[in-house]
Amino acid sequence: MNETLLVLNTGSSSLKFQIFKERDLTVLMSGKVTGIGDTPEMRAKLPNGRETRTSLPADTDHDRALSAVMNLIRDHDHAWRTAAVVHRVVHGGQDFAEPVVVTPEVMRRLEALIPLAPLHQPHNLAGITASARLASGAPDIACFDTAFHAGHDKLARSFALPQDMRDKGIRRYGFHGLSYEWISQVLARDHPDLHAGRVVIGHLGNGASLCALKAGVSVDTTMSMTALDGIPMGTRSGSMDPGAILYMLHDLDLGVETVQDILYERSGLKGLSGLTNDVEALLQSEDPQATFALEYFALKAAQYAAMMAVSMGGIDAVVFTGGIGEHAAPVREAILARLRFLGDFKVVVIPTNEERMMAMHAKKLLRSAA
């Protein structure tokens, strides 16, 4: 009987999974369901190395997607016993600075954070609810995207608000922490000189942020209380004048839900280009608005990278990761061209691996509880 860890990374329209052998974290099986709510499809790499691709019913939701994943796993079970189901949870708030075994009380506290991550938290928690039913008997472990930034000092985590507002948890948290933590570990292993120095990491994808990594520790990041802040993203606005939001609410009378939809779903590269949030399509497009959107993204990413350098007192390297960071070389070059005035620094591209980072956390947690 092989003890395994089932790692789930639930997004708004996707569900990624990997099965790790607990003993040495060998990947036994992996895959993802994409197009949830539109044209759902499941792709997987089976234990024998064969790859499969299956269309799922149009009404597939996250619960049915996870059910399809569990059925696929059972069909190819090689005497596996699930030691834990490990979940990525975007927001841990002030309470959760490290992975935890999910209990009803933990779920209640995580549900209270849904307003701070409305695009992600509900789906993360739905995955936990579904797995508790479909993989009964195995504990659920939550790993938090905010945890890697939990050690930020007061200067980095505070807003310039009255104390009573800050006491209510209105502060900077930061996200993409599992990705940044993975990059920190890879740097320690493969580039120890950089790991000991000052590194700006760009996790650039449909969700995008930057992190200031000093001696392997996060000291600042561009996202803050929610995953809406910082640099522009695929469909999210990034930072903007709070007064503009008040204007939309009070003077344009758009309503909270409409403004939320604008900021989360209709802005960023999609809003700037008027076309799409697909960077590959924008790079291939001859539309001047596509060029404008990409130049805007590169400018803001470079400006915030310089801000991260200020937080560390300099810069020794820039690391790119995430879908855009790893694969869109013209975007990387456009960002770097705007940073050359900072002097010489190394540039490294490192694929992220949030799922493996989660498996490492779960293994440590299970062994500490044994």
C-alpha positions in Angstrom: 0.0 0.0 0.0 1.5 3.3 -1.1 0.7 6.4 1.1 -0.1 9.3 -1.2 -1.0 13.0 -1.1 -3.7 14.3 -3.4 -3.0 18.0 -4.1 -5.8 20.2 -5.4 -5.4 23.7 -6.9 -8.9 25.0 -7.5 -9.4 28.1 -9.6 -12.4 30.0 -10.8 -12.7 27.8 -13.9 -10.1 25.1 -13.4 -9.1 22.3 -11.1 -5.4 21.1 -11.2 -4.4 18.0 -9.3 -1.3 15.9 -8.6 -0.8 12.7 -6.7 2.5 12.4 -4.9 4.0 9.4 -3.2 4.2 10.7 0.4 7.6 9.1 1.1 9.7 10.8 -1.5 7.1 13.1 -3.3 7.4 11.3 -6.6 4.6 12.4 -8.9 2.4 9.4 -9.6 -0.3 11.1 -11.6 -1.3 14.6 -12.6 -3.8 16.5 -14.6 -6.3 19.3 -14.7 -9.9 20.1 -15.6 -10.3 23.4 -17.5 -13.2 25.3 -18.9 -15.5 24.8 -15.9 -18.7 26.7 -16.6 -18.0 26.8 -20.3 -16.5 23.8 -22.2 -15.1 21.6 -19.5 -12.3 19.2 -20.4 -10.1 16.9 -18.3 -6.5 16.1 -19.2 -4.3 13.8 -17.3 -1.0 12.0 -17.3 -1.5 8.5 -16.0 0.9 6.4 -13.9 2.0 4.5 -17.1 3.0 7.8 -18.7 0.0 7.8 -21.1 -1.8 11.1 -21.5 -5.6 11.3 -21.7 -8.0 14.0 -22.8 -11.7 13.8 -22.0 -14.6 16.2 -22.6 -16.9 16.6 -19.6 -20.6 17.5 -19.6 -21.4 21.2 -20.2 -23.0 21.5 -16.7 -19.9 20.4 -14.9 -19.3 22.5 -11.8 -16.4 22.2 -9.4 -18.1 19.5 -7.5 -18.6 17.4 -10.6 -15.1 18.2 -11.8 -13.6 16.8 -8.6 -15.9 13.8 -8.8 -14.5 13.2 -12.3 -11.0 13.5 -11.0 -11.7 11.0 -8.2 -13.2 8.5 -10.6 -10.2 8.8 -12.8 -7.9 8.2 -9.9 -9.9 5.1 -8.7 -9.7 3.7 -12.3 -5.9 3.9 -12.2 -5.3 3.2 -8.5 -2.1 1.3 -7.9 -2.8 0.3 -4.3 -2.8 3.9 -3.2 -4.1 5.1 0.1 -4.7 8.9 0.4 -2.9 10.2 3.5 -4.3 13.7 3.0 -6.0 15.9 0.4 -4.1 19.2 0.2 -5.8 22.4 -1.0 -4.5 25.8 -2.1 -6.5 28.5 -0.3 -5.8 32.0 -1.5 -6.6 34.0 1.7 -5.5 33.0 5.2 -6.2 36.4 6.7 -4.4 37.3 10.0 -5.1 33.9 11.5 -3.3 31.4 9.2 0.4 31.9 8.7 1.1 28.2 8.1 -0.7 25.1 6.7 -3.4 23.6 8.9 -5.7 20.6 9.0 -9.2 21.8 8.1 -11.8 21.5 10.9 -15.3 23.0 10.9 -14.0 25.9 12.9 -11.2 26.5 10.3 -13.8 26.4 7.5 -15.9 29.0 9.3 -13.0 31.3 9.7 -12.0 30.9 6.0 -15.5 31.5 4.8 -15.4 34.9 6.6 -12.5 35.8 4.3 -14.5 35.3 1.1 -15.1 39.1 0.6 -11.3 39.6 0.5 -10.9 37.0 -2.4 -14.3 36.8 -4.1 -12.9 35.2 -7.3 -10.9 32.5 -5.5 -11.9 31.7 -2.0 -15.3 30.3 -2.7 -13.9 27.8 -5.2 -11.0 26.9 -2.9 -13.5 26.1 -0.1 -15.9 24.3 -2.5 -13.0 22.0 -3.3 -12.5 21.3 0.4 -16.2 20.6 0.9 -16.3 18.3 -2.1 -13.2 16.3 -1.2 -14.4 15.8 2.4 -17.3 13.9 0.9 -15.5 12.2 -2.0 -12.3 11.2 -0.2 -13.8 10.5 3.2 -11.4 9.5 5.9 -8.5 11.5 4.6 -7.8 14.8 6.4 -8.0 18.0 4.4 -5.0 20.3 4.7 -5.1 23.9 3.7 -2.0 25.8 2.4 -2.3 29.5 2.1 -1.1 31.9 -0.6 -0.8 34.7 2.0 1.4 32.7 4.5 4.8 33.4 2.9 4.3 37.1 3.4 3.1 36.8 7.0 6.4 38.0 8.4 6.3 41.5 6.8 7.1 44.3 9.2 4.7 47.0 10.1 5.9 49.4 7.5 5.3 46.9 4.7 1.9 45.6 5.9 0.2 48.8 6.9 -2.2 51.1 5.0 -2.2 54.9 5.9 -5.6 54.5 7.7 -6.8 55.3 11.2 -5.8 52.7 13.8 -9.4 51.5 14.3 -9.6 50.5 10.6 -6.2 48.7 10.8 -7.4 46.9 13.9 -10.2 45.5 11.8 -7.7 43.6 9.6 -7.6 46.2 6.8 -3.9 45.7 5.9 -1.6 44.4 3.3 -1.4 40.6 3.1 0.1 39.6 -0.3 -0.6 36.6 -2.4 1.1 34.0 -4.7 3.1 33.0 -1.7 3.2 29.3 -2.6 4.8 30.2 -5.9 7.3 32.6 -4.3 8.2 30.1 -1.6 8.9 27.5 -4.3 11.1 30.0 -6.2 13.0 30.7 -3.0 13.7 27.0 -2.5 14.9 26.6 -6.1 17.2 29.6 -5.7 18.6 28.2 -2.5 19.3 24.9 -4.3 20.5 26.2 -7.7 21.6 29.8 -7.2 22.7 30.2 -3.6 24.4 33.5 -4.3 21.2 35.0 -5.5 19.2 33.4 -2.7 21.4 35.2 -0.2 20.9 38.5 -2.0 18.1 40.8 -3.2 15.7 39.3 -5.7 12.6 40.7 -7.4 10.4 37.8 -8.4 7.7 38.4 -11.0 4.8 35.9 -10.8 3.3 37.0 -14.1 0.1 35.2 -15.3 -3.6 35.9 -15.6 -3.1 36.9 -11.9 0.2 38.8 -11.5 2.3 40.2 -8.7 5.9 40.9 -7.7 7.7 40.0 -4.5 10.8 41.4 -2.9 12.9 38.4 -1.7 15.8 39.3 0.6 18.0 36.4 1.8 15.2 34.1 0.9 12.5 35.9 2.8 9.6 38.0 1.5 9.9 41.6 2.7 7.4 43.2 0.4 4.9 42.4 -2.4 2.7 44.3 -4.8 -0.7 42.7 -3.9 -2.1 43.8 -0.6 -5.5 43.2 1.2 -7.0 41.6 -1.9 -5.6 40.0 -5.1 -6.8 43.1 -7.0 -4.0 45.4 -6.0 -0.6 46.0 -7.6 0.3 45.6 -11.3 -2.5 45.1 -13.9 -3.4 41.5 -14.7 -5.4 39.5 -17.3 -8.7 41.0 -16.3 -8.0 42.8 -13.0 -7.2 46.5 -12.9 -4.3 46.4 -10.4 -3.7 49.6 -8.3 -5.8 52.6 -9.1 -7.0 55.8 -7.4 -9.5 54.9 -4.7 -11.2 58.2 -5.6 -12.0 56.7 -9.0 -13.7 53.8 -7.4 -15.7 56.2 -5.2 -16.6 58.2 -8.4 -17.9 55.0 -10.1 -20.0 54.2 -7.1 -21.3 57.7 -6.1 -21.3 59.8 -9.3 -21.8 57.1 -12.0 -24.2 55.2 -9.6 -22.9 51.9 -11.0 -23.5 49.8 -7.8 -21.1 47.7 -5.9 -21.6 44.5 -7.9 -21.1 46.3 -11.2 -17.9 48.0 -10.0 -16.6 44.7 -8.6 -17.2 43.1 -12.0 -15.4 45.9 -13.8 -12.4 45.7 -11.5 -12.1 42.0 -11.4 -13.4 40.8 -14.8 -13.3 43.6 -17.4 -10.1 45.4 -16.7 -6.4 44.7 -17.0 -5.1 43.5 -20.4 -8.6 42.7 -21.5 -9.9 46.1 -20.6 -6.9 48.0 -22.0 -6.9 46.2 -25.3 -10.6 45.8 -25.7 -9.8 42.4 -27.2 -8.6 39.7 -24.8 -6.5 38.8 -21.8 -4.6 36.2 -23.8 -1.0 37.5 -24.0 -0.1 35.2 -26.9 -3.0 36.6 -28.9 -2.1 40.2 -28.0 1.5 39.6 -29.1 0.3 38.3 -32.5 -2.3 41.0 -33.0 -1.7 44.0 -35.2 -4.3 46.1 -33.4 -2.6 49.2 -31.8 -4.6 48.7 -28.6 -3.0 45.2 -28.2 0.4 46.9 -28.3 -0.8 49.6 -25.9 -2.0 47.0 -23.4 1.3 45.1 -23.4 3.3 48.3 -23.1 1.2 49.4 -20.2 1.6 46.0 -18.5 5.4 46.2 -19.0 5.7 49.7 -17.7 3.7 49.0 -14.5 5.6 45.8 -13.9 8.9 47.7 -14.2 7.7 50.5 -12.0 6.6 48.1 -9.2 9.9 46.1 -9.6 11.8 49.3 -8.9 9.5 49.7 -5.8 10.4 46.2 -4.7 14.1 47.1 -5.1 13.7 50.1 -2.8 12.2 47.8 -0.2 15.4 45.7 -0.2 17.9 48.5 -0.7 19.0 47.3 -4.2 18.6 44.5 -6.6 20.8 41.5 -7.5 18.5 39.5 -9.7 15.1 39.4 -11.4 13.3 36.1 -11.5 10.4 35.5 -13.9 7.8 32.8 -13.3 4.1 32.1 -14.1 2.5 31.7 -17.5 3.6 35.1 -18.9 6.8 35.2 -17.0 7.9 31.8 -18.2 6.7 31.9 -21.8 6.3 35.4 -23.1 9.9 36.5 -23.9 8.9 39.8 -25.5 7.0 40.9 -22.4 10.0 40.0 -20.2 12.3 42.0 -22.5 10.0 45.0 -22.4 10.0 44.9 -18.6 13.8 44.5 -18.4 14.4 47.3 -20.8 12.8 49.7 -18.4 14.9 48.4 -15.5 18.3 48.8 -17.1 18.9 52.1 -15.3 19.2 50.1 -12.0 22.5 48.7 -13.2 23.7 45.1 -13.6 21.6 42.3 -12.3 21.0 38.7 -13.2 17.9 37.5 -15.0 16.5 34.0 -14.3 13.4 32.2 -15.6 12.2 29.5 -13.2 9.0 27.5 -13.6 6.7 27.6 -10.6 5.4 24.5 -8.9 2.8 25.4 -6.3 1.5 21.8 -6.1 4.9 20.4 -5.1 5.3 23.2 -2.5 1.9 22.2 -1.1 2.9 18.5 -0.9 6.1 19.4 1.0 4.1 21.4 3.5 1.5 18.6 3.9 4.2 15.9 4.4 5.9 18.1 7.1 2.5 18.7 8.8 1.5 15.1 8.9 4.9 14.0 10.3 4.8 16.6 13.0 1.3 15.4 14.0 2.3 11.7 14.0 
